[in-house]
Amino acid sequence: MGMKAMAGNRGKSAGSDCYVELELALDGGIHLELKSKVKALFGKKIEFLCLQVLDFFAIENCQIYLEDNGALDYVITARIEAAIKQVITTNKEYLLDILPQNRLGTSAEKKRRSRLYLPGNTPKLALNAGVYGADGIILDLEDSVAPEKKFEAAILVRNTLRNVDFGGAERMVRINQNQAGLDDLKYVIPHSPNLLLVPKCESAAQLQLINEKVEQIKAEHNVATPVHLMPILESAKGVLNALEIASADNVVALAIGLEDYTADLGVQRTDDGTESFFARCQLVNAATAAGIQAIDSVFSDVSDKEKLQQNVLRSKALGFDGMGCIHPRQIDVVHDNYAPNDAEIEYAKKIVNAFHIASEKGLGVVSLGSKMIDPPVVKRAQTTIDMAVDVGKLAENWRDDYVS
């Protein structure tokens, strides 16, 4: 017998996943053992899919054991491929047809109030990506994936980008740091992600390397979808270089990771955030100066909605446009409290209405009373209006009955 490889997760917590053991042989054909609670209903289908993948990779002699816990086809094929690539060298990829909606791009200005982190090697959490209601779904290849699982996680994330319906949420991937992150790109970029999160970013030079690699892979695979960048500042050096990073090519949002940042400072993270006040203000100012979005860190206590609400309101008051989530139950709280209040909506209505009046009259200058309104102020006001409409605080046709 030859080398033996394993891929996937097993046990009670491994729902919607499967576990594969593969051992090559010199002869004897393929010996497949399938263990599944749904074997009576779907056993033949799973076995046929397994044989298809083995045939695609020209595996003619092996012993393969597959323990199924309700995995979908894209998960099964990813696990088998990961096992195969541990015992043979090949650049071939077994790909199911991509969902048409997963080829769509997003704009640099897309709302990013919430971004939900999902571990890249845990398929049961990604299956419902389209129903969580987050503005963005992050398939994480970094901190949430054990080092020995990163290779197979990359293959699973690739398939997830192709075969899971994200329900209109922005398709995001957090890559690994440094060279490992550049290596991740070959699994990610050909499959039309909308945005890459770049962890531990400390300079624009890091982003230039990523941009160059992204463009190279896009050209090789005829990918037309824009791939935006969201660097995450997680160190004192990164915070001090915030403007340089925010101004780099292709950056649409700048985020902060407070767990690693406070660890770098050697201090404890607190609920009131005194220890990170400078860093968060630095980031907001850099993002505003560069004309991009400022995105706050995650709030780690998923059970305390009241503290989360207080945190979101502080974040909004500092000028952040959104924050990370680590559990779906946080999303509504984040959206509700980043939403504009009545006073903000009323002021935005005045600005946007003044802009429309000026445009209708062919005026090149927008004014509100005796005050001149700059284009960035109008843009910000329109964003407030859009958010108010999105959360149901304002009708889309509000100008029809508006009296200035």
Buried (B, 14 or more C-beta within 10 A) or exposed (E): EBEBBBBBBBEEEBBBBBBBBBBBBEEEEBEBEBBBEEEEEBBEEBBEBBBEBBEBBEBEBBBBBBBBBBBBBBBBBBBBBBBBBBBBEEEEBBBBEBBEEBEEBBEBBBBBBBBBBBBBBBBBBBBBBBEBBBBBBBBBBBBBBEEEBBBBBBBBBBBBBBBBBBBEBBBBBBBBBEEBBBBBBBBBBBBBBBBBBBBBBBBBEBBEEBBEBBBEBBEEEEBEBBBBBBBBBBBBEBBEBBBBBBBBEBBBBBBBBBEBBBBBBEEEBEEEBEBBEEBBBBBBBBBBEBBBBBBBBBBEEBEEBEEBBBBBEBBBEBBBBBBBBBBBEBBEBBBEBBBBEEEBBEBBBBBBBBBBBBEEEEEEEBEBEEEEBEEEBBBBBBBBBBBBBBBEBBEEEBBEEEEE
